[in-house]
Amino acid sequence: MNILLVEDDKTIASGLEYSLQQDGFPTVLCHDVASAKKVLTEDIDQFALCLFDLQLPDGSGYELCKMVKERRDIPVIFLTVIDDEVNVVMGLDMGADDYITKPFRVRELLSRIKTVLRRYQKPPYTIAIIDIGNVRINTLEGKVHKNGAEISLTALEYRLLLIFGSHIGQVLTRNQLLEQIWDVAGDFVNDNTLTVYIKRLREKLEDDPGHPVLIKTIRGLGYKAGD
């Protein structure tokens, strides 16, 4: 979930970069159009979303938005002090997914980022079979087998396993997991509940739940399925 942030105000940029990274979004920071274009040309595939200041010292966020949308279908959010209708409509017509007017609250921006990212997420069941070690998930049948034997999971346990299976090798923070399993099957899910469900999954799926190899704890960061 890398984010490209392009903001010329270094104080704002530094604060945003810190907040994004604290919330689990690795961030690449640029201060002008030229450096952003270089990053996009060399490695656009690493980004899940772009945050572009509209007014930059050597151009505008419009240029960058056009460049991104011509190359990849990833979301773009504009950060701008200009909130008049003409500029907003222009940005949206170019393919931007949202805009947020300065000054703004960081929590609001993070919420808007997560909302936009959810719209771009492909459902995990587009993959028919997912293997995590000796565990196989058949998403078409909604069944889970370990070494060929079917394992009975609750709706939330199955949903949590699907999330891990759809992000093999990727570290997922607790916040990211909570957002994706929130209120599935009418159950209230909080941080403590998440801990319980991960423990239950390990008890059902791991050969040695005390030393998990399928769903690993990455200390200080979150969890990871597979290698």
C-alpha positions as CSV (number, residue, x, y, z in Angstrom):
1,M,0.0,0.0,0.0
2,N,2.8,2.5,-0.9
3,I,1.6,6.1,-1.4
4,L,3.3,8.8,-3.5
5,L,2.9,12.1,-1.8
6,V,3.8,15.3,-3.8
7,E,3.7,18.4,-1.7
8,D,5.9,21.5,-1.9
9,D,5.3,22.8,1.6
10,K,8.0,20.9,3.5
11,T,6.4,21.3,6.9
12,I,3.1,20.0,5.7
13,A,4.8,17.2,3.7
14,S,6.9,16.0,6.7
15,G,3.8,15.9,8.9
16,L,1.7,14.0,6.3
17,E,4.5,11.6,5.6
18,Y,4.9,10.8,9.3
19,S,1.1,10.3,9.8
20,L,0.7,8.1,6.7
21,Q,3.6,5.9,7.8
22,Q,2.2,5.6,11.3
23,D,-1.0,4.4,9.8
24,G,0.7,1.7,7.9
25,F,1.2,3.4,4.5
26,P,4.8,3.4,3.3
27,T,5.3,6.8,1.7
28,V,7.5,8.2,-1.1
29,L,7.8,12.0,-0.8
30,C,8.5,14.5,-3.6
31,H,8.4,18.2,-3.5
32,D,7.9,19.1,-7.2
33,V,6.6,17.8,-10.5
34,A,10.0,17.0,-12.0
35,S,11.0,14.6,-9.2
36,A,7.5,13.1,-9.1
37,K,7.6,12.4,-12.8
38,K,11.0,10.7,-12.4
39,V,9.7,8.4,-9.7
40,L,6.5,7.6,-11.7
41,T,8.5,6.8,-14.8
42,E,10.9,4.5,-13.0
43,D,8.6,2.7,-10.6
44,I,4.9,3.6,-10.9
45,D,4.0,-0.1,-10.1
46,Q,5.0,0.3,-6.5
47,F,2.2,2.7,-5.7
48,A,-1.4,2.0,-4.6
49,L,-2.4,5.6,-4.4
50,C,-1.1,9.1,-5.2
51,L,-1.6,12.3,-3.2
52,F,-0.9,15.4,-5.3
53,D,-0.8,19.0,-4.2
54,L,-2.6,21.0,-6.9
55,Q,-0.2,24.0,-7.0
56,L,3.5,23.0,-7.3
57,P,6.6,25.2,-8.0
58,D,7.2,23.8,-11.4
59,G,3.7,22.8,-12.6
60,S,0.5,21.3,-11.2
61,G,-1.0,18.2,-9.8
62,Y,-3.1,18.0,-13.0
63,E,0.0,17.0,-15.0
64,L,0.8,14.2,-12.6
65,C,-2.7,13.0,-12.5
66,K,-2.8,12.8,-16.3
67,M,0.5,10.9,-16.3
68,V,-0.7,8.4,-13.7
69,K,-4.1,7.7,-15.3
70,E,-2.5,7.1,-18.7
71,R,-0.2,4.4,-17.3
72,R,-2.1,2.7,-14.5
73,D,-5.6,2.5,-12.9
74,I,-4.7,3.7,-9.4
75,P,-6.5,6.3,-7.3
76,V,-5.4,10.0,-7.2
77,I,-6.4,12.4,-4.5
78,F,-5.8,16.2,-4.8
79,L,-4.7,18.3,-1.9
80,T,-5.6,21.9,-2.7
81,V,-6.3,25.4,-1.3
82,I,-8.5,26.0,-4.3
83,D,-12.0,24.7,-3.8
84,D,-13.9,26.5,-6.4
85,E,-16.2,24.4,-8.6
86,V,-14.3,24.8,-11.9
87,N,-11.0,23.5,-10.5
88,V,-12.7,20.6,-8.6
89,V,-14.6,19.5,-11.7
90,M,-11.5,19.8,-13.9
91,G,-9.6,17.5,-11.5
92,L,-12.4,14.9,-11.3
93,D,-12.9,15.0,-15.1
94,M,-9.2,14.1,-15.5
95,G,-9.8,11.0,-13.5
96,A,-9.0,12.1,-9.9
97,D,-10.9,10.1,-7.3
98,D,-11.2,12.8,-4.6
99,Y,-9.9,16.1,-3.4
100,I,-9.5,17.6,0.0
101,T,-9.2,21.3,0.8
102,K,-6.5,22.7,2.9
103,P,-6.4,23.1,5.8
104,F,-7.6,19.6,6.7
105,R,-7.5,17.2,9.6
106,V,-5.2,14.3,9.1
107,R,-7.8,11.8,10.3
108,E,-10.2,13.0,7.6
109,L,-7.5,12.6,4.9
110,L,-6.7,9.0,6.2
111,S,-10.4,8.2,6.1
112,R,-10.8,9.5,2.6
113,I,-7.7,7.5,1.5
114,K,-9.1,4.3,2.9
115,T,-12.5,4.9,1.3
116,V,-10.9,5.4,-2.1
117,L,-8.6,2.3,-1.7
118,R,-11.6,0.1,-0.8
119,R,-13.3,1.1,-4.1
120,Y,-10.3,-0.2,-6.0
121,Q,-9.9,-3.4,-4.1
122,K,-10.8,-6.6,-6.0
123,P,-12.8,-9.1,-4.0
124,P,-10.7,-12.0,-2.8
125,Y,-13.0,-14.6,-4.2
126,T,-11.9,-13.7,-7.8
127,I,-9.2,-16.3,-7.0
128,A,-10.8,-19.8,-6.9
129,I,-8.1,-21.6,-5.0
130,I,-5.7,-20.0,-2.4
131,D,-2.9,-22.1,-0.8
132,I,-1.2,-21.1,2.4
133,G,1.3,-23.8,3.3
134,N,-0.7,-27.0,3.8
135,V,-4.0,-25.1,4.0
136,R,-6.2,-24.7,0.9
137,I,-9.0,-22.2,0.6
138,N,-11.7,-23.0,-2.0
139,T,-13.4,-19.6,-2.4
140,L,-16.0,-20.8,-4.8
141,E,-17.3,-23.4,-2.3
142,G,-16.4,-21.4,0.8
143,K,-14.5,-24.3,2.2
144,V,-11.1,-24.7,3.9
145,H,-9.0,-27.9,4.0
146,K,-5.8,-28.7,5.9
147,N,-3.9,-31.7,4.5
148,G,-7.0,-32.7,2.6
149,A,-9.3,-32.6,5.7
150,E,-12.0,-30.0,5.9
151,I,-11.7,-27.4,8.7
152,S,-14.8,-25.8,10.1
153,L,-14.6,-22.0,10.5
154,T,-17.0,-19.3,11.6
155,A,-17.9,-16.5,9.2
156,L,-15.4,-14.1,10.7
157,E,-12.7,-16.7,10.9
158,Y,-13.2,-17.5,7.2
159,R,-13.2,-13.8,6.3
160,L,-10.0,-13.2,8.2
161,L,-8.3,-16.2,6.5
162,L,-9.5,-14.9,3.1
163,I,-7.9,-11.5,3.9
164,F,-4.6,-13.2,4.7
165,G,-4.8,-15.5,1.7
166,S,-5.4,-12.5,-0.6
167,H,-2.2,-10.8,0.7
168,I,0.3,-13.6,0.8
169,G,3.7,-12.3,1.9
170,Q,2.4,-8.8,2.8
171,V,2.5,-7.4,6.3
172,L,-1.0,-6.3,7.4
173,T,-1.4,-4.0,10.3
174,R,-4.1,-4.6,12.9
175,N,-6.0,-1.5,11.7
176,Q,-6.0,-2.8,8.1
177,L,-7.4,-6.2,9.3
178,L,-10.0,-4.5,11.5
179,E,-11.3,-2.4,8.6
180,Q,-11.8,-5.4,6.4
181,I,-13.6,-7.6,8.9
182,W,-15.6,-4.9,10.6
183,D,-19.2,-6.1,11.4
184,V,-19.1,-9.2,9.2
185,A,-22.1,-11.4,10.1
186,G,-23.3,-8.8,12.5
187,D,-20.5,-9.2,15.0
188,F,-18.8,-6.3,16.7
189,V,-15.1,-6.5,16.0
190,N,-12.5,-4.5,18.1
191,D,-8.8,-4.9,18.7
192,N,-9.2,-7.5,21.4
193,T,-11.7,-9.5,19.3
194,L,-9.2,-9.6,16.5
195,T,-6.6,-11.1,18.8
196,V,-9.0,-13.8,19.8
197,Y,-9.9,-14.7,16.1
198,I,-6.2,-14.9,15.1
199,K,-5.6,-17.2,18.1
200,R,-8.6,-19.4,17.0
201,L,-7.4,-19.5,13.4
202,R,-4.0,-20.6,14.6
203,E,-5.5,-23.3,16.8
204,K,-7.4,-24.7,13.9
205,L,-4.8,-24.4,11.2
206,E,-1.3,-24.4,12.6
207,D,0.6,-27.7,13.4
208,D,2.0,-25.9,16.4
209,P,-0.2,-22.9,17.4
210,G,2.5,-21.7,19.8
211,H,5.0,-21.4,17.0
212,P,2.9,-20.3,14.0
213,V,4.2,-20.6,10.5
214,L,1.1,-19.9,8.4
215,I,0.1,-16.7,10.1
216,K,3.1,-15.0,11.5
217,T,3.4,-12.1,14.0
218,I,5.6,-9.4,12.7
219,R,6.6,-7.7,15.9
220,G,5.7,-4.0,16.0
221,L,4.0,-4.1,12.6
222,G,1.2,-6.7,12.4
223,Y,0.8,-10.1,10.8
224,K,1.9,-11.9,7.6
225,A,0.7,-15.0,5.9
226,G,3.2,-17.1,4.0
227,D,6.8,-16.0,3.1
